[in-house]
Amino acid sequence: MLTKRFEGSFLGDAARLAPNAVLECKICWHVYDPAVGCDYWQVPAGTPFAALPEEWRCPKCDGARDQFMVIDADGEAPLRAPATAAPATDPRLTALAAAMPARLEAAFREIHVGQMRGVPLLNETLEVKAIGFRPHEGRVLGMLVTPWFMNLVLVPGPDEDWSALVPGAKEIIAFPSGAYEFVGANRPETGPYKACSLFSPMFDFTSMLQATETARAALAALFDSAIREEGDRSDEIRRARQEAVDAEAARAAGVDVGDEEASPAEAAKAPAAPTRRALIFGAGLASAPAGEGTGA
């Protein structure tokens, strides 16, 4: 439950918050309205601020909950849905979500300094930052931003054993907005995880603020079923794309791929495979990257 100390509202006593109290983050001015809930943290409408899960933080700036101030509290105003507490989260999962950002940041800062300095793919205006890590269906999900990629990262839960995960192994994982391709990775500093590349390289971004805001927007969009394309052809598109890549690799190696290659006219009629970020943001919000990679 919410800590007893609470800055600036009701003498710091969270127990005195009305169930329908609307609060605002004093850092970024993001508003939490119990009648609306929080899509970013998958908190249902009707959840009072005092009943938010322990790991909840500001979805816009990642600020602590005790930085929220009451801006509206009418004891007579009804909520739009029954006031029910969010489901309890395994404390081991909460601890893992809290610890994972530091592990990932330490590992990739070392890679940045030791292996990536001077590599043309780097956008040196950016830094390594793990963003928005939280429990998700028994696992931990978040975003990792580096000067050379932006990846969704999925970490196994405390009761899962991913020690046999093969680095580079691909897996399609479904979210409300669609199905996305994740690639296995396993580092001594972090343990095994799966990553989905959204941007690589990172030259679309002119500042770290722009990159982090995009990362948060992507995490929120991941759970937005409204952007799922009708019929959800992502698997079909990825298969066709992979077949084309494999055929090109075979030709480069001098292997005869037969007469099954599409003619230039047929290829021109085929729809272009969208990038993973286009599948999340929608085609109108994502320009094609110079190249995509897991960067895991």
C-alpha positions in Angstrom: 0.0 0.0 0.0 0.9 3.7 -0.3 3.5 5.0 2.1 2.1 6.9 5.1 4.3 10.0 4.3 2.9 12.0 1.3 4.3 15.4 0.5 2.1 18.4 0.5 -1.3 16.8 0.9 -3.4 16.2 4.0 -0.4 16.8 6.3 1.4 13.9 4.7 -1.2 11.3 5.7 -2.1 9.2 2.6 -5.0 7.6 4.6 -6.8 10.9 4.4 -6.9 10.9 0.6 -10.4 10.6 -0.7 -11.0 7.6 -3.0 -11.8 9.9 -5.9 -8.9 12.4 -5.2 -7.2 13.6 -8.4 -3.5 14.1 -8.1 -0.8 15.8 -10.1 3.0 15.1 -10.3 4.8 18.2 -9.1 7.7 17.3 -11.4 6.1 16.9 -14.8 2.4 17.8 -14.1 1.1 14.4 -15.1 -2.4 13.9 -13.6 -3.6 10.7 -12.1 -7.4 10.5 -12.1 -8.9 7.4 -10.3 -11.9 7.5 -12.6 -9.5 6.9 -15.6 -6.9 4.7 -14.0 -3.5 4.3 -15.7 -3.1 2.5 -19.0 0.7 2.7 -18.8 0.8 0.6 -15.6 -2.4 -1.3 -16.5 -4.3 0.0 -13.5 -8.0 -0.2 -14.1 -10.4 2.7 -13.9 -11.8 3.1 -10.4 -8.5 2.5 -8.5 -7.9 5.2 -5.8 -4.4 6.7 -5.6 -3.9 5.0 -2.2 -4.6 1.6 -3.8 -2.1 1.8 -6.6 0.4 -1.1 -6.7 3.6 -0.5 -4.7 5.8 -0.4 -7.8 3.7 2.4 -9.4 5.6 5.5 -10.4 4.7 8.5 -12.6 4.2 7.1 -16.1 5.6 10.3 -17.7 8.7 11.2 -15.7 9.2 8.0 -13.6 8.9 10.2 -10.4 8.0 8.7 -7.1 4.4 8.6 -6.0 5.1 10.9 -3.0 5.8 13.7 -5.5 2.1 13.8 -6.4 -0.1 16.7 -5.1 -3.9 16.7 -4.7 -5.5 19.0 -7.2 -9.2 17.9 -6.8 -10.9 15.9 -4.0 -14.7 16.1 -3.7 -15.9 13.6 -1.1 -19.3 13.5 -2.8 -18.1 12.8 -6.3 -18.7 9.1 -7.3 -16.1 7.1 -9.2 -17.0 5.8 -12.7 -16.2 2.3 -11.5 -16.1 0.5 -8.2 -13.0 1.4 -6.1 -11.0 -1.8 -6.0 -7.3 -2.2 -5.2 -5.0 -3.4 -8.0 -4.1 -7.1 -7.9 -1.2 -7.8 -5.6 2.2 -8.3 -7.3 4.7 -11.0 -6.2 7.2 -9.0 -4.1 10.0 -11.0 -5.8 8.9 -9.7 -9.2 8.7 -6.1 -7.8 12.3 -6.5 -6.5 13.4 -7.8 -9.8 11.8 -4.9 -11.7 13.6 -2.5 -9.3 17.0 -4.2 -9.7 17.0 -4.8 -13.5 17.6 -1.2 -14.7 20.9 -0.9 -12.7 22.1 -4.3 -14.0 21.4 -3.4 -17.7 22.8 0.1 -17.4 26.0 -1.1 -15.8 26.5 -3.9 -18.5 25.8 -1.6 -21.5 27.8 1.3 -20.2 30.8 -1.0 -20.0 30.1 -2.1 -23.6 29.8 1.5 -24.6 33.1 2.5 -23.1 35.0 -0.7 -23.8 33.7 -1.9 -27.2 31.7 0.8 -29.0 33.9 3.9 -28.7 34.5 5.3 -32.2 32.0 3.0 -33.9 30.2 5.0 -36.6 26.8 3.6 -35.5 26.9 5.6 -32.2 24.8 8.7 -31.6 27.0 10.3 -29.0 24.4 12.7 -27.8 22.7 9.8 -26.1 23.5 7.7 -23.1 22.6 4.3 -21.7 19.3 4.3 -19.8 16.8 1.6 -18.7 13.3 3.0 -18.7 9.9 2.0 -17.3 10.7 -1.5 -16.0 7.7 -3.1 -14.3 6.1 -6.5 -13.8 4.2 -7.9 -16.8 2.4 -11.2 -16.7 4.9 -12.8 -14.3 7.9 -11.3 -16.0 9.6 -7.9 -16.1 9.3 -5.6 -19.1 11.0 -2.3 -19.9 12.9 -0.4 -22.5 16.7 -0.1 -22.9 18.1 3.0 -24.6 21.7 3.2 -25.7 23.6 5.4 -28.2 23.2 2.6 -30.8 19.8 1.0 -30.2 16.4 1.2 -28.4 15.1 -2.2 -27.4 12.1 -3.6 -25.6 13.6 -6.0 -22.9 11.7 -8.9 -21.4 13.2 -10.6 -18.3 12.1 -14.0 -16.9 10.2 -14.1 -13.6 11.6 -15.5 -10.4 10.0 -18.9 -11.1 11.2 -19.2 -14.7 14.5 -20.8 -15.9 15.8 -19.2 -19.1 19.4 -20.6 -18.6 19.0 -22.6 -21.8 18.0 -19.6 -23.8 20.0 -19.6 -27.1 21.4 -16.1 -27.9 20.0 -15.1 -31.3 17.0 -17.4 -31.1 13.9 -15.6 -32.4 10.4 -15.8 -30.8 7.2 -14.0 -31.6 5.5 -12.6 -28.5 2.0 -11.2 -28.4 0.9 -7.9 -26.9 -2.4 -6.1 -27.1 -1.1 -4.0 -30.0 0.2 -6.9 -32.0 2.9 -9.7 -32.1 6.5 -8.7 -32.1 9.8 -10.6 -32.8 12.1 -10.9 -29.8 15.7 -12.2 -29.9 17.3 -14.2 -27.1 20.3 -12.8 -25.3 22.3 -14.0 -22.3 25.0 -11.9 -20.6 26.8 -12.7 -17.4 26.1 -9.3 -15.9 22.3 -9.5 -16.5 21.4 -13.1 -17.0 19.1 -14.2 -19.9 16.6 -11.9 -21.5 14.7 -11.3 -24.8 15.0 -8.1 -26.8 12.9 -6.6 -29.5 14.7 -3.9 -31.5 12.7 -0.7 -32.2 15.4 1.7 -33.4 18.9 0.9 -34.6 20.9 3.0 -35.2 19.7 6.0 -33.2 20.4 8.9 -35.5 16.7 9.9 -35.5 17.1 11.4 -32.0 18.7 14.7 -31.3 18.5 14.6 -27.5 18.3 12.1 -24.7 15.0 13.7 -23.6 13.5 12.9 -27.1 14.8 9.3 -26.9 13.4 8.7 -23.4 10.0 10.2 -24.2 9.8 8.0 -27.3 10.7 5.0 -25.2 7.9 5.7 -22.7 5.4 6.3 -25.6 6.4 3.0 -27.2 5.8 1.1 -23.9 2.4 2.7 -23.6 1.5 2.0 -27.2 2.5 -1.6 -26.8 -0.6 -2.2 -24.7 -2.9 -0.2 -27.0 -5.1 -2.6 -28.8 -6.5 0.2 -30.9 -3.4 0.3 -33.1 -3.5 -3.4 -33.9 -3.8 -3.7 -37.7 -6.9 -5.5 -38.9 -6.1 -9.1 -39.3 -2.8 -8.7 -37.6 -0.5 -9.8 -40.5 2.7 -9.2 -38.6 3.6 -12.9 -38.5 3.0 -13.3 -42.2 5.0 -10.1 -43.0 7.9 -11.2 -40.9 8.0 -14.7 -42.6 8.0 -13.1 -46.0 10.7 -10.7 -45.0 12.9 -13.4 -43.5 12.5 -15.6 -46.6 13.7 -12.7 -48.7 16.7 -12.1 -46.4 17.6 -15.8 -46.4 17.3 -16.0 -50.2 19.6 -12.9 -50.6 22.1 -14.5 -48.2 22.0 -17.7 -50.2 22.6 -15.9 -53.5 25.5 -14.0 -52.0 27.0 -17.3 -51.0 26.6 -18.7 -54.5 23.8 -21.0 -53.6 21.2 -21.6 -56.4 17.8 -20.6 -55.0 15.9 -21.8 -58.0 13.3 -20.1 -60.0 11.0 -19.2 -57.1 12.3 -15.6 -56.9 9.6 -13.1 -57.6 10.1 -11.0 -60.7 10.8 -7.3 -60.3 7.2 -6.5 -61.3 5.9 -8.9 -58.7 8.2 -7.6 -56.0 7.0 -4.1 -56.7 3.5 -5.2 -56.0 4.3 -6.8 -52.7 3.7 -4.6 -49.6 6.8 -3.4 -47.8 7.4 -5.0 -44.5 6.8 -2.5 -41.7 9.5 -2.0 -39.1 8.8 -3.0 -35.5 8.4 0.6 -34.5 5.9 1.1 -37.2 3.9 -1.8 -35.9 3.8 -0.1 -32.5 3.4 3.6 -33.5 1.6 3.1 -36.7 3.1 3.6 -40.2 2.4 7.4 -40.1 4.6 7.9 -37.0 7.7 6.0 -37.9 10.1 6.7 -40.7 12.1 3.7 -42.1 15.4 3.3 -40.2 18.7 3.0 -42.0 18.9 -0.6 -40.6 17.4 -2.6 -37.8 19.2 -4.9 -35.4 18.6 -6.3 -31.9 21.7 -4.6 -30.5 21.1 -7.1 -27.6 
